[in-house]
Amino acid sequence: MTQFPTLAFIGAGNMARAIIGGLLNNGYPAEKIWACEPEAERLQDLADQGLQVTTDNNQAVAQVDIVVLAVKPQILKPVCTDLAASAAQNRPLFISVAAGITSDSINQWLGGEHAIVRCMPNTPALVQMGANGLCANSAVTAEQKAQAEKVISATGIALWVDDEEQLHAITAVSGSGPAYYFLFMEAMIAAGTKMGLTPEVATQLTLQTARGAAEMAFQSDVPPAELRRRVTSPNGTTEQAILSFQANQLEADVETAMQACYARSEEMAKELGEA
């Protein structure tokens, strides 16, 4: 396997830059990476880091091993159809981080017979703490799977599923998951402020508590449910909060919200795939 396959990022927005930044931090040679963006001025900082840059997607696709499709889902179809001729000649591996669009749709837009890995990332990738779900179509080789995992792992963890439909569940768990935690943080900060804390103190305590609880869960050899049990003393303050959450059906609300996310992910796949 080539240690450093050549890469082209179609789109140089936040997610592309998160992956590029992680790769560079891991020692990936900058000259092995192309960044493509229609506005040349948005590429200057990447060029300053040693990347090859271009406003012509086909120029890059024609000479790389891996193409990362990092554009908005709404414009992925015209981007792919424009790349079809170059892709047919070079046959690179395509990695799509566009939410909701199936590998079959991408393959069709590119002209067919292409190796495609779909990735469902999340925004903590911006700080190299991402949780990414991956799924490969039948044209992807074992070597290409390893290459895709290496690229995406630059932003955090990368976990494979065999059924592309499971990416809807990954969207509900990790793709949209950061927003659930942010909402819970918002609620804690607001409640703490109402109890008399300054917003600054309530915010710092909330964020550090979230960070610490997550780190404890990562380091522990027991599941979160056991960690919760251990910190919930009978007749104590934590128990009263937990009982209140459960009386108000917190667990059911979480499941209902995640099912709504799952359903919308399915709808988007149909809408964008037919666009």
C-alpha positions as CSV (number, residue, x, y, z in Angstrom):
1,M,0.0,0.0,0.0
2,T,1.3,3.5,-0.9
3,Q,2.2,5.2,2.4
4,F,1.0,8.6,1.3
5,P,-1.5,8.4,-1.6
6,T,-2.2,11.6,-3.4
7,L,-5.4,13.4,-2.3
8,A,-7.7,16.0,-3.8
9,F,-10.3,17.8,-1.7
10,I,-13.2,19.0,-3.8
11,G,-14.3,21.9,-1.6
12,A,-12.1,23.6,1.0
13,G,-14.6,24.4,3.7
14,N,-14.6,23.6,7.4
15,M,-14.8,19.8,7.1
16,A,-12.1,19.6,4.4
17,R,-9.8,21.8,6.4
18,A,-10.4,19.7,9.5
19,I,-9.2,16.6,7.7
20,I,-6.4,18.4,6.0
21,G,-5.3,19.8,9.4
22,G,-5.4,16.4,11.0
23,L,-3.4,14.9,8.2
24,L,-0.7,17.5,8.3
25,N,-0.5,17.2,12.1
26,N,0.1,13.5,11.6
27,G,3.0,14.1,9.2
28,Y,1.2,13.7,5.9
29,P,3.3,15.5,3.2
30,A,1.5,18.7,2.2
31,E,2.7,18.4,-1.4
32,K,0.6,15.1,-1.6
33,I,-2.6,17.1,-1.0
34,W,-4.6,19.1,-3.5
35,A,-7.3,21.6,-2.4
36,C,-9.9,22.7,-4.9
37,E,-12.2,25.7,-4.5
38,P,-13.8,28.0,-7.1
39,E,-12.6,31.2,-5.3
40,A,-8.7,31.3,-5.5
41,E,-8.4,33.7,-2.6
42,R,-9.9,31.0,-0.3
43,L,-7.0,28.7,-1.2
44,Q,-4.1,31.0,-0.4
45,D,-3.6,30.0,3.2
46,L,-3.6,26.3,2.1
47,A,-1.0,27.1,-0.5
48,D,1.1,28.8,2.1
49,Q,1.1,25.5,4.0
50,G,2.6,23.7,1.0
51,L,-0.6,22.2,-0.5
52,Q,-1.2,22.2,-4.2
53,V,-4.2,24.3,-5.0
54,T,-6.4,24.9,-8.0
55,T,-9.8,26.3,-9.0
56,D,-10.1,23.5,-11.6
57,N,-11.5,20.3,-10.0
58,N,-10.6,18.2,-13.0
59,Q,-7.0,19.2,-12.9
60,A,-6.6,17.6,-9.5
61,V,-8.9,14.6,-10.0
62,A,-6.9,13.6,-13.1
63,Q,-3.8,12.9,-11.1
64,V,-4.6,11.7,-7.6
65,D,-5.3,8.4,-5.9
66,I,-8.2,9.6,-3.6
67,V,-10.8,12.3,-4.1
68,V,-12.6,13.7,-1.0
69,L,-15.9,15.1,-2.0
70,A,-16.4,17.9,0.6
71,V,-19.0,20.1,-0.9
72,K,-22.6,20.8,0.3
73,P,-25.0,18.0,-0.6
74,Q,-27.1,20.4,-2.6
75,I,-24.4,20.9,-5.2
76,L,-22.8,17.4,-5.2
77,K,-24.6,16.3,-8.3
78,P,-23.3,19.0,-10.7
79,V,-19.8,18.7,-9.1
80,C,-19.8,14.9,-9.8
81,T,-21.2,15.1,-13.3
82,D,-18.5,17.6,-14.1
83,L,-15.8,15.2,-12.9
84,A,-17.1,12.2,-14.7
85,A,-14.7,12.3,-17.6
86,S,-11.6,12.8,-15.4
87,A,-12.8,10.1,-13.0
88,A,-13.3,7.6,-15.9
89,Q,-9.7,8.1,-17.0
90,N,-8.0,8.0,-13.5
91,R,-10.4,5.8,-11.5
92,P,-9.5,7.2,-8.0
93,L,-11.2,6.2,-4.8
94,F,-13.9,8.7,-3.9
95,I,-14.7,9.6,-0.2
96,S,-17.9,11.6,0.3
97,V,-18.5,13.5,3.5
98,A,-21.8,14.9,2.0
99,A,-24.7,14.0,4.3
100,G,-27.6,12.1,3.0
101,I,-26.5,11.2,-0.6
102,T,-26.1,7.5,-1.3
103,S,-23.1,5.9,-2.9
104,D,-25.4,4.7,-5.7
105,S,-26.4,8.3,-6.6
106,I,-22.7,9.4,-6.4
107,N,-21.6,6.5,-8.6
108,Q,-24.3,7.2,-11.2
109,W,-23.4,10.9,-11.3
110,L,-19.7,10.0,-11.8
111,G,-20.5,7.7,-14.6
112,G,-20.6,4.3,-12.8
113,E,-18.1,1.6,-11.8
114,H,-16.4,3.7,-9.1
115,A,-15.0,2.9,-5.7
116,I,-16.9,5.0,-3.2
117,V,-16.7,5.3,0.6
118,R,-19.3,7.3,2.3
119,C,-18.4,9.1,5.6
120,M,-20.8,10.5,8.2
121,P,-18.6,12.9,10.2
122,N,-19.5,15.3,13.0
123,T,-18.3,18.8,13.9
124,P,-15.9,17.8,16.7
125,A,-13.7,16.8,13.7
126,L,-12.8,20.5,13.7
127,V,-10.8,19.8,16.9
128,Q,-9.6,16.3,15.9
129,M,-12.2,14.8,18.2
130,G,-14.6,13.6,15.5
131,A,-16.7,10.4,15.5
132,N,-17.0,9.2,11.9
133,G,-19.1,6.4,10.4
134,L,-17.8,4.8,7.2
135,C,-19.4,2.5,4.6
136,A,-17.8,1.2,1.3
137,N,-19.5,0.1,-1.8
138,S,-18.6,-3.2,-3.5
139,A,-16.0,-1.7,-5.7
140,V,-13.7,-0.6,-2.8
141,T,-10.7,-2.8,-2.3
142,A,-9.2,-3.8,1.1
143,E,-6.3,-1.4,0.3
144,Q,-8.6,1.4,-0.4
145,K,-10.6,0.8,2.8
146,A,-7.4,1.1,4.7
147,Q,-6.5,4.3,2.9
148,A,-9.9,5.8,3.5
149,E,-9.7,5.0,7.2
150,K,-6.3,6.6,7.5
151,V,-7.5,9.8,5.9
152,I,-10.7,10.1,8.0
153,S,-9.0,9.0,11.2
154,A,-7.0,12.2,11.0
155,T,-10.1,13.9,12.6
156,G,-10.8,11.3,15.3
157,I,-12.2,7.8,15.3
158,A,-13.5,6.0,12.2
159,L,-15.9,3.0,12.5
160,W,-17.1,0.9,9.6
161,V,-20.6,-0.4,8.9
162,D,-21.5,-2.9,6.2
163,D,-25.0,-1.7,5.5
164,E,-25.2,1.8,4.1
165,E,-28.7,2.2,5.7
166,Q,-26.9,2.2,9.0
167,L,-25.5,5.6,8.2
168,H,-28.9,7.0,9.1
169,A,-28.5,5.6,12.6
170,I,-24.9,7.0,12.7
171,T,-26.4,10.4,11.7
172,A,-28.8,10.2,14.6
173,V,-26.2,9.1,17.2
174,S,-23.0,11.0,16.3
175,G,-23.6,13.1,13.2
176,S,-26.2,15.2,14.9
177,G,-25.2,14.2,18.4
178,P,-23.0,17.2,19.3
179,A,-26.1,19.5,19.0
180,Y,-27.9,17.4,21.6
181,Y,-25.0,17.9,24.1
182,F,-24.8,21.6,23.3
183,L,-28.6,21.9,24.0
184,F,-28.1,20.1,27.3
185,M,-25.2,22.4,28.2
186,E,-27.4,25.5,27.3
187,A,-30.1,24.2,29.6
188,M,-27.6,23.6,32.5
189,I,-26.1,27.1,32.0
190,A,-29.5,28.8,32.0
191,A,-30.6,26.9,35.1
192,G,-27.4,27.6,36.9
193,T,-27.7,31.3,36.1
194,K,-31.3,31.3,37.4
195,M,-30.0,29.8,40.7
196,G,-27.7,32.8,41.2
197,L,-24.5,31.9,39.4
198,T,-23.0,34.4,37.0
199,P,-23.3,33.2,33.3
200,E,-19.5,32.9,33.2
201,V,-19.2,30.7,36.2
202,A,-22.2,28.6,35.2
203,T,-20.7,28.2,31.7
204,Q,-17.2,27.2,33.0
205,L,-18.7,24.7,35.4
206,T,-21.0,23.1,32.8
207,L,-18.3,22.8,30.1
208,Q,-15.8,21.3,32.5
209,T,-18.3,18.9,33.9
210,A,-19.2,17.7,30.4
211,R,-15.5,17.3,29.5
212,G,-14.8,15.4,32.8
213,A,-17.8,13.1,32.5
214,A,-16.9,12.2,28.9
215,E,-13.3,11.5,29.9
216,M,-14.4,9.4,32.8
217,A,-16.6,7.4,30.4
218,F,-13.7,6.9,28.0
219,Q,-11.3,5.8,30.7
220,S,-13.7,3.6,32.6
221,D,-14.1,-0.2,32.2
222,V,-17.8,0.0,33.1
223,P,-20.7,1.4,31.0
224,P,-22.1,4.9,31.5
225,A,-25.2,3.4,33.3
226,E,-22.9,2.0,36.0
227,L,-21.0,5.3,36.3
228,R,-24.3,7.1,36.8
229,R,-25.3,4.5,39.5
230,R,-22.1,5.0,41.4
231,V,-22.5,8.8,41.6
232,T,-26.2,8.6,42.5
233,S,-26.3,8.2,46.3
234,P,-29.6,7.0,47.8
235,N,-31.7,10.0,49.0
236,G,-29.0,12.3,47.8
237,T,-29.1,15.4,45.6
238,T,-28.1,13.6,42.4
239,E,-30.8,11.0,42.9
240,Q,-33.4,13.8,43.0
241,A,-32.3,15.3,39.7
242,I,-32.2,11.8,38.1
243,L,-35.7,11.0,39.4
244,S,-36.9,14.3,38.0
245,F,-35.4,13.6,34.6
246,Q,-37.0,10.1,34.5
247,A,-40.4,11.3,35.7
248,N,-40.3,13.7,32.7
249,Q,-39.5,10.9,30.3
250,L,-35.9,12.1,29.4
251,E,-34.9,8.7,27.9
252,A,-38.1,8.5,25.8
253,D,-37.6,12.1,24.6
254,V,-34.0,11.3,23.5
255,E,-35.2,8.2,21.6
256,T,-38.0,10.2,19.9
257,A,-35.6,13.0,18.9
258,M,-33.1,10.5,17.5
259,Q,-35.9,8.7,15.5
260,A,-36.9,12.1,14.1
261,C,-33.3,12.7,13.0
262,Y,-33.2,9.2,11.5
263,A,-36.4,9.8,9.5
264,R,-35.1,13.1,8.2
265,S,-31.9,11.5,7.1
266,E,-33.9,8.9,5.1
267,E,-35.9,11.7,3.5
268,M,-32.8,13.7,2.6
269,A,-31.3,10.7,0.9
270,K,-34.4,10.4,-1.3
271,E,-34.7,14.2,-2.0
272,L,-31.0,14.8,-2.8
273,G,-30.5,11.6,-4.7
274,E,-33.3,12.6,-7.0
275,A,-32.1,16.2,-7.4
